Amino acid sequence: MSPDKKHRFGRNWMNEHLNDSYVKKAKKSGYRARSAFKLEEIDKKDKLLRPGLNVVDLGAAPGGWCQYARKKLGKKSRLIAVDLLPIEPIEGVEIIQGDFTEEQVRQQINDMVDNKAFDLVLSDMAPNISGIALADQARSIGLAEGVLDWSLSVLAVDGGLLMKVFQGSGFDPLRKEILSNFRSVAVRKPGASRSRSAEVYLLARGFKGI
């Protein structure tokens, strides 16, 4: 992409962002990111979050999902947020800054809960976008497969998984793999997801256990 195109793309994105109704709604509601409304919509439809659940949020920065989830989980729940980027403190949220794909960070998560199982894994992670569609799709599927593999090792029986993935090559095999480990899997495209985006969310319920 030429410098002029990059500049024009950046300017167009910023204009769209500033005029986005969800961005304005997020500011009004005190959320750090418009993405909070994606989780809110899915939760209202699928009754995902409730008091007492222990939850880990992968790719949590800047913290919009955690802000919403913390309100729904109640005081007795554990909520751990993980991201490469720093996250400003959120009351009732335990934050880990690090690369989820590294074994050291995964062990840190397990240590924080004394290796107890999670009831729900959330992942709004996405790969760095290169603009090369095939490469970006492959990275998205690879990242989702990593989240799935780890989730199978930390979820309690009947636990759930909600993760972002791009539709395209590798999507159907991933969905089938999820279904082999959970009682159900559904595709969700919340209204706060931009219509042109290939992102969707796979919601798996009823982990069968290893």
Secondary structure by P-SEA (a helix, b strand, c coil): ccaaaaaaaaaaaaaaaaacaaaaaaaaacccccaaaaaaaaaaacccccccbbbbbccccccaaaaaaaaaccccbbbbbbccccccccccbbbbbcccccaaaaaaaaaaaccccccbbbbcccccccccaaaaaaaaaaaaaaaaaaaaaccccccbbbbbbbcccaaaaaaaaaaacccbbbbbbcccccccccbbbbbbcccccc
